[in-house]
Amino acid sequence: MGLLQFTTAILLALLLGGLAVTVLRRRLLPGRSGRRGLFSRCPEPPVAPAPTVSRGLSVVVTEPGQHQVRFASVGGAAAAKAALLRLCARLRQSDPEISDIRSGSHRSAQSAIGGVLHGPPGCGKTLLARALAGELNLPLYTLSGAELTELAPAAFAAPLRELFATAALRAPSLIFIDSLDALNSRAARPAAASGAGCDSGAPVVLQLVSLLDELSREQAGVVVLGAARRLEGVDEALVRPERLGRAVALALPELRERAEIIALLGRAHPELDNLDVLALATRTQGYSGADLGRLLGRLARLVSERPQPGGPTSIETVELERAIADSPPPTGSPKAS
């Protein structure tokens, strides 16, 4: 066979091979007509979009890995921390140490999907919810119940559904509703009857009840927490055993807890390195954690403004007295030992 004939045979073989590949691709794989080939993939479920929350509702979203607070950052409240961990770890199981809100029994609380943190202002309800999300590294969605009452049903209904759907999509996750007692429709009825206002909380309560029941049915892995000053101020429909059926009580810190809080908060103020923590804790009976934070901030400013020759900073009695006088606990606060 001559060189010319050999070259021609090679080119013909390549041409036929390319033609065969083209025919096979058109027959076995989907073409422009959209018909499915032998090796085409089966239809896959649509990919869920990135979680978003509607702008119609003010929601603070804290992503996993962005949490700046954990339980170690919160002084005191050991019982509340343990109760919150049990709520998340054994949500569907009976726990005799967390009582049912209304009856005081744990018989029905095992089906609860969340609970209510209740206690005086400044005792750490919001901080503990943030710390819980940080401890478990969960997506955290924070909103205000008071803000919900200011919106018309058409303004909050769709965003609220979208929020719960997003949390379920990203489960396990945590939703925190501050000022949950602002939604008490029963408390609003006297004002509405007297003409002083309308029952703005009732539509929100109905919407939340529907969303909570849906989470309960689907066992979506979403924990919902609310915060209120008084447990009695929360609408009864929300705190039924199968909904927010766990009560986590918070009180003003006692002496040991105040010392722990002062030591933790004092780390942010280098001027207070020589502070007598126990002495200050003894002097601050009736202070909440937030009150202690304001007191330490005031004391740090007084110390930093004092003319100093240099060297270690000592805290004078007059400065401590002035800081305490400038930062008293709220009038009428219950006293703690």
Secondary structure as GFF3:
##gff-version 3
##sequence-region A 1 337
A	DSSP	alpha_helix	3	28	.	.	.	ID=ss1
A	DSSP	beta_strand	60	62	.	.	.	ID=ss2
A	DSSP	three_ten_helix	71	73	.	.	.	ID=ss3
A	DSSP	alpha_helix	78	89	.	.	.	ID=ss4
A	DSSP	three_ten_helix	109	111	.	.	.	ID=ss5
A	DSSP	beta_strand	114	118	.	.	.	ID=ss6
A	DSSP	alpha_helix	125	136	.	.	.	ID=ss7
A	DSSP	beta_strand	140	144	.	.	.	ID=ss8
A	DSSP	alpha_helix	145	149	.	.	.	ID=ss9
A	DSSP	alpha_helix	153	169	.	.	.	ID=ss10
A	DSSP	beta_strand	173	178	.	.	.	ID=ss11
A	DSSP	three_ten_helix	180	183	.	.	.	ID=ss12
A	DSSP	alpha_helix	185	193	.	.	.	ID=ss13
A	DSSP	alpha_helix	201	218	.	.	.	ID=ss14
A	DSSP	beta_strand	222	228	.	.	.	ID=ss15
A	DSSP	three_ten_helix	231	233	.	.	.	ID=ss16
A	DSSP	beta_strand	246	249	.	.	.	ID=ss17
A	DSSP	alpha_helix	255	266	.	.	.	ID=ss18
A	DSSP	three_ten_helix	270	272	.	.	.	ID=ss19
A	DSSP	alpha_helix	277	283	.	.	.	ID=ss20
A	DSSP	alpha_helix	289	305	.	.	.	ID=ss21
A	DSSP	alpha_helix	317	326	.	.	.	ID=ss22
###
